[in-house]
Amino acid sequence: MLTARLRDAVAVVGAGSGVTASVGVTVVRPGDEGGEVLRRADQAVYRSKGADGDRVTALAR
């Protein structure tokens, strides 16, 4: 998954400095409006951060 590779790359670059990546992804479905897609992705990011960060979280709905 591309997001996991991105997270791993940030871990390498940020090694020793405490820099990590918390990533949130979602699925765009027919009929979704932009704001709804962004809300789900934002919610996924905060779930990643709430689970101690340095992870990828996906929300389907």
Residue, then its C-alpha position, 0 to 999 in steps of 0.5 A: m500500500l502506498t500509504a504504508r510505504l510513505r509512513d515507512a519512508v518518514a520513519v527512515v528520514g525521521a529516525g532518532s528525531g521522533v518524527t512519525a507519520s499518521v495517515g488516514v485514507t478512505v474510499v470515494r464512492p459514487g455520490d460522495e461530495g468532497g466535504e464528506v470524503l475529506r471528513r472521513a479521511d480526517q477522521a481516519v487521521y485522528r484515529s491513527k493519532g489516537a492509537d499512538g500514531d505512526r500508522v495508517t488507518a482506513l475508513a470505508r464509511 
